[in-house]
Amino acid sequence: MSIIYIPEVPVIPSQRPEPGPAPEPRGAPRSLGTLAAALLKHHVRWRNTVSSGSVQESAPLSGAAGLEAARKEYAELRARGLSLDLTRGKPSPEQLDLAGDLLSLPGAGDVKAADGTDTRNYGGLLGLPELREIFSGPLQVPAGQLLALGNASLTLMHDNVVQALLSVVPGGERRWADEPRVRFVCPVPGYDRHFGVCERYGIDMVPVPLTGEGPDMDVVEELVASDPTIKGMWCVPKYSNPTGEVYSDETVRRLAAMRTAAPDFRLFWDNAYAVHHLTGERVEILSILDACAEAGNPDRAFVFGSTSKITTAGSGVAFVGSSPANVAWMKERLLKQTIGPDKVNQLRHVRFFRDTDGVTAHMERHRALLEPRFAAVYEVLESELGPLGIAEWTRPKGGYFVSLDVPDGCASEVVRLAKEAGIALTPAGAAFPYGKDPRDREIRLAPSFPSVEEVREAMRAVAVCVRLAAAEQEAAGTAG
């Protein structure tokens, strides 16, 4: 069953101390917060859910008897002394074992890249061409415009933000650090580490809700067209963290073509789950670089990806791609930052995958391990919460997360109850800037690491906590 709800997401200003009031941005509306809040208040977001009732209409836990039953159930849960973790989207040991052969590669004497480069030595600033060719298709970036660098795409995103603060990007007039204020559009729920980069450097975050086909483009277009201090936007366009959102073709085209008040506006296109399917349907999205070029904005997007959830999370390869102008800009800065990436590790990945088909086959083996874990989440949610109508959740076609919505004001309590019962959940609000979910309802579930039975057991425990939190909230409302 599909349900819609109305989020009220405020614009959250930077929490950095300021010596005085910031000057009003050139060409900006008098109150960006008022504009965005008004637009967001009337927005509805589609939820792909399986709950069988309406939160407003169903009251199965009402009354003293229901509350007492929920408390007894929770006491029994705590007495079990569980210790389970659903906090982060880590590959399971079985998934990591899929790349076990990688550890013996490239092998003694196998040190030469396709062009004869000795991968043990200096050089090769942009990464091995053959590895860039393998991941060119999945990341939708021409191999000549794709860089294969370190092991973490988050590092590349962080560094590009910092470099834009410190030096003028192509098409820009001055460094971002020289602006009176810098803002980023942040689709929510979103990735907490994106928000952490903004918070670290005092970049204000403007939350925009997701619609089921990407961010609300009416809101995004209004914001970026009217405010020159909005310099960037975080995007996880495919199997988004945590909702599993997939950007529609229309959304991609509008992001590429929209008018921006800032000439140096950038999309940070984090295609982290480009090949991470959970079903037999291989969902594809439009190439953002192609769409930007066709719209006359070739330098608008930076595209990121990595093998962190493909081979090994700590010793994979990260990629960044963009337009020729942006690549030249990045290369100029890399020359001052590094002698070159770990080419031996890159050659190891080339030998392991051989070609793009090798990546596809490898990800099917990942899917075989992940799909039952996600099925266990749905099974428990459907049986334990579905009939009660007190929760909504997503059924993603890929990625690593399920987004669970509980009654407004209950997420923090559910997480607390779960912790005391030995179940570690991602902190409530983690998917929102500064960790503040205005409705305190969203909880990110990460079922990849535990075994299938552990996922099932953890989800039963989560359901107990949701029922108790909902019953206590209802009892408090009745008493009030």
Long-range contacts (C-beta under 8 A, 24 or more apart in sequence): 1-49, 1-50, 1-51, 1-52, 2-46, 2-47, 2-48, 2-49, 3-47, 3-49, 3-51, 3-54, 3-392, 4-44, 4-45, 4-46, 4-47, 5-44, 5-45, 5-47, 5-392, 5-405, 6-41, 6-42, 6-43, 6-44, 6-45, 7-40, 7-43, 7-45, 7-188, 7-209, 7-438, 7-439, 8-37, 8-40, 8-41, 8-438, 8-439, 9-37, 9-40, 9-188, 9-207, 9-208, 9-209, 9-432, 9-438, 10-36, 10-37, 10-40, 10-207, 10-438, 11-36, 11-37, 11-204, 11-206, 11-207, 12-204, 12-205, 12-206, 12-207, 12-433, 12-434, 12-436, 13-204, 14-199, 14-202, 14-203, 14-204, 14-205, 15-199, 15-434, 16-202, 22-180, 22-181, 23-180, 25-180, 25-181, 25-227, 25-228, 25-229, 26-228, 27-226, 27-227, 27-228, 27-261, 28-226, 28-227, 28-228, 28-229, 28-261, 29-226, 29-227, 32-183, 32-206, 32-223, 32-226, 32-227, 35-222, 35-223, 35-226, 36-206, 36-207, 36-208, 36-219, 36-223, 39-216, 39-218, 39-219, 39-222, 40-207, 40-208, 40-209, 40-216, 40-219, 43-209, 43-211, 43-216, 43-219, 45-209, 45-210, 45-211, 45-212, 45-216, 46-211, 46-212, 46-213, 47-212, 47-392, 47-393, 47-394, 47-405, 48-212, 48-244, 48-394, 48-395, 49-392, 49-393, 49-394, 49-395, 50-378, 50-381, 50-382, 50-386, 50-393, 50-395, 51-381, 51-385, 51-386, 51-389, 51-391, 51-392, 51-393, 52-386, 52-387, 52-389, 53-386, 53-387, 53-388, 53-389, 53-390, 54-389, 55-389, 55-390, 55-391, 55-392, 55-407, 57-389, 58-388, 58-389, 58-390, 59-474, 60-387, 60-388, 60-389, 60-390, 61-388, 61-390, 61-467, 61-470, 61-471, 61-474, 62-474, 62-478, 64-475, 66-471, 67-471, 67-472, 67-474, 67-475, 70-464, 70-467, 70-468, 70-471, 70-472, 71-468, 71-471, 73-464, 73-467, 73-468, 74-417, 74-421, 74-464, 74-465, 74-468, 77-421, 77-461, 77-464, 77-465, 78-420, 78-421, 78-422, 80-421, 80-422, 81-422, 82-421, 82-422, 82-423, 82-457, 82-458, 82-461, 83-422, 84-422, 84-423, 84-424, 84-450, 84-454, 84-457, 84-458, 84-461, 85-423, 85-424, 85-449, 85-450, 85-458, 86-423, 86-424, 86-425, 86-426, 86-445, 86-446, 86-447, 86-450, 86-455, 86-458, 86-462, 87-424, 87-425, 87-426, 87-446, 88-426, 88-446, 88-449, 89-241, 89-309, 89-399, 89-400, 89-401, 89-446, 89-448, 90-313, 90-446, 90-448, 90-449, 91-309, 91-313, 91-366, 91-448, 91-449, 92-369, 92-373, 92-448, 92-449, 92-450, 92-451, 94-369, 95-366, 95-369, 95-370, 95-448, 96-312, 96-313, 98-362, 98-365, 98-366, 98-369, 99-310, 99-311, 99-312, 99-352, 99-362, 101-352, 102-311, 102-312, 102-348, 102-349, 102-352, 105-347, 105-348, 105-351, 105-352, 106-344, 106-347, 106-348, 106-351, 107-351, 110-347, 110-351, 111-344, 111-347, 113-343, 113-347, 113-350, 117-343, 119-343, 119-344, 119-346, 119-347, 120-343, 120-344, 122-339, 122-340, 123-339, 123-340, 124-340, 124-341, 124-343, 125-331, 125-334, 125-335, 125-338, 125-339, 125-340, 125-341, 126-331, 127-317, 127-319, 127-341, 127-343, 127-346, 128-343, 128-346, 128-347, 128-350, 130-350, 131-317, 131-346, 131-347, 131-349, 131-350, 132-319, 134-349, 134-350, 134-353, 134-355, 134-356, 134-358, 134-359, 135-305, 135-319, 135-356, 135-359, 137-356, 138-274, 138-275, 138-305, 138-356, 138-359, 139-271, 139-274, 139-303, 139-305, 139-319, 139-321, 140-271, 140-274, 140-285, 140-287, 140-288, 140-289, 140-290, 140-303, 141-289, 141-303, 141-319, 141-321, 141-322, 142-289, 142-321, 145-289, 145-321, 145-322, 145-323, 145-324, 145-327, 146-319, 146-320, 146-321, 147-319, 147-320, 147-321, 147-327, 147-330, 147-331, 147-334, 148-317, 148-318, 148-319, 148-341, 148-346, 149-317, 149-318, 149-319, 149-320, 149-334, 149-338, 149-341, 150-317, 150-318, 150-341, 150-342, 151-306, 151-308, 151-314, 151-315, 151-316, 151-317, 151-318, 151-342, 151-345, 152-306, 152-308, 152-318, 153-270, 153-272, 153-304, 153-305, 153-306, 153-308, 153-318, 153-319, 153-320, 154-193, 154-197, 155-318, 156-304, 156-318, 156-319, 156-320, 157-194, 157-197, 157-268, 157-270, 157-302, 157-304, 158-197, 159-337, 160-266, 160-268, 160-302, 160-320, 160-330, 161-197, 161-198, 161-201, 161-203, 161-232, 161-268, 162-201, 163-330, 163-333, 164-231, 164-232, 164-264, 164-266, 165-201, 167-333, 168-264, 169-264, 169-266, 169-299, 169-326, 169-329, 170-264, 170-299, 170-323, 170-325, 170-326, 170-329, 171-263, 171-264, 171-299, 171-325, 172-263, 172-264, 173-263, 173-264, 176-231, 176-264, 179-229, 179-231, 180-229, 181-229, 182-229, 182-231, 183-227, 183-229, 183-230, 183-231, 184-230, 184-231, 184-232, 184-233, 184-234, 185-215, 185-220, 185-223, 185-224, 185-230, 185-232, 185-233, 185-234, 186-233, 186-234, 186-433, 187-214, 187-215, 187-233, 187-234, 187-235, 187-236, 187-240, 187-245, 188-431, 188-432, 188-433, 189-242, 189-243, 189-403, 189-431, 189-432, 189-437, 189-442, 189-444, 190-234, 190-236, 190-240, 190-241, 190-431, 190-432, 191-234, 191-236, 191-241, 191-242, 191-270, 191-431, 192-430, 192-431, 192-435, 194-234, 194-268, 194-270, 195-234, 195-432, 195-433, 195-434, 198-433, 199-433, 199-434, 203-232, 204-229, 205-433, 205-434, 206-230, 207-432, 207-433, 210-240, 210-243, 210-245, 212-245, 213-245, 213-246, 213-247, 213-248, 213-250, 213-251, 214-245, 214-246, 214-247, 214-248, 214-251, 214-252, 214-255, 215-251, 217-250, 217-251, 217-254, 217-255, 217-258, 220-254, 220-255, 220-258, 221-254, 221-258, 221-259, 224-258, 224-259, 224-260, 224-261, 224-262, 224-265, 225-258, 225-259, 225-260, 225-261, 226-261, 227-261, 227-262, 228-261, 228-262, 229-262, 230-260, 230-261, 230-262, 230-265, 231-262, 231-264, 231-265, 231-266, 232-265, 232-266, 232-267, 232-268, 233-265, 233-266, 233-267, 233-268, 234-268, 234-270, 235-267, 235-268, 235-269, 235-270, 236-270, 236-271, 236-272, 236-273, 237-269, 237-270, 237-271, 237-285, 237-288, 238-271, 238-273, 238-274, 238-283, 238-285, 238-398, 238-399, 239-273, 239-276, 239-278, 239-283, 239-396, 239-397, 239-398, 239-399, 239-400, 240-273, 240-399, 241-272, 241-273, 241-399, 241-400, 241-401, 241-431, 241-444, 242-401, 242-402, 242-403, 242-431, 242-442, 242-444, 242-445, 243-394, 243-396, 243-401, 243-403, 244-394, 244-395, 244-396, 244-397, 244-398, 244-399, 244-401, 244-402, 244-403, 246-283, 246-285, 246-397, 246-398, 247-285, 247-286, 249-285, 249-286, 252-285, 252-286, 252-288, 252-291, 253-286, 253-291, 253-295, 255-288, 255-291, 256-288, 256-291, 256-292, 256-294, 256-295, 256-297, 256-300, 256-301, 257-291, 257-295, 257-296, 257-297, 265-300, 266-300, 266-301, 266-302, 267-292, 267-300, 267-301, 267-302, 268-302, 268-304, 269-301, 269-302, 269-303, 269-304, 270-304, 270-305, 271-303, 271-304, 271-305, 272-304, 272-305, 272-306, 272-308, 272-309, 273-309, 273-398, 273-399, 273-400, 274-305, 275-310, 275-359, 275-360, 275-363, 276-309, 276-363, 276-366, 276-398, 276-399, 276-400, 277-363, 277-367, 277-397, 277-398, 278-367, 278-370, 278-371, 278-374, 278-396, 278-397, 278-398, 278-399, 279-371, 279-397, 279-398, 281-397, 283-397, 283-398, 289-321, 289-322, 289-323, 292-323, 293-323, 298-323, 298-325, 299-323, 299-325, 299-326, 302-326, 307-349, 309-366, 309-400, 310-359, 310-362, 310-363, 310-366, 311-349, 311-352, 315-345, 316-349, 317-341, 317-345, 317-346, 317-349, 370-400, 370-448, 372-452, 373-447, 373-448, 373-450, 373-452, 373-455, 374-402, 374-447, 376-447, 376-452, 376-453, 376-455, 376-456, 376-459, 377-402, 377-445, 377-447, 377-455, 377-459, 378-402, 379-456, 380-456, 380-459, 380-460, 380-462, 380-463, 381-459, 381-463, 384-459, 384-460, 384-463, 384-464, 384-467, 385-463, 385-466, 385-467, 388-467, 388-470, 390-466, 390-467, 390-470, 391-466, 393-445, 400-446, 400-448, 401-444, 401-445, 401-446, 402-444, 402-445, 402-447, 403-431, 403-442, 403-443, 403-444, 403-445, 404-442, 404-443, 404-444, 404-445, 404-462, 405-441, 405-442, 405-443, 406-441, 406-443, 406-466, 406-469, 406-470, 407-441, 407-469, 407-470, 407-473, 408-439, 408-440, 408-441, 409-439, 409-440, 409-441, 409-473, 410-440, 410-441, 410-466, 410-469, 410-470, 410-473, 411-437, 411-440, 411-441, 411-442, 411-443, 412-440, 413-469, 413-472, 413-473, 414-443, 414-462, 414-465, 414-466, 414-469, 415-443, 417-465, 417-468, 417-469, 418-461, 418-462, 418-465, 421-461, 421-464, 421-465, 422-461, 423-458, 423-461, 423-462, 423-465, 425-462
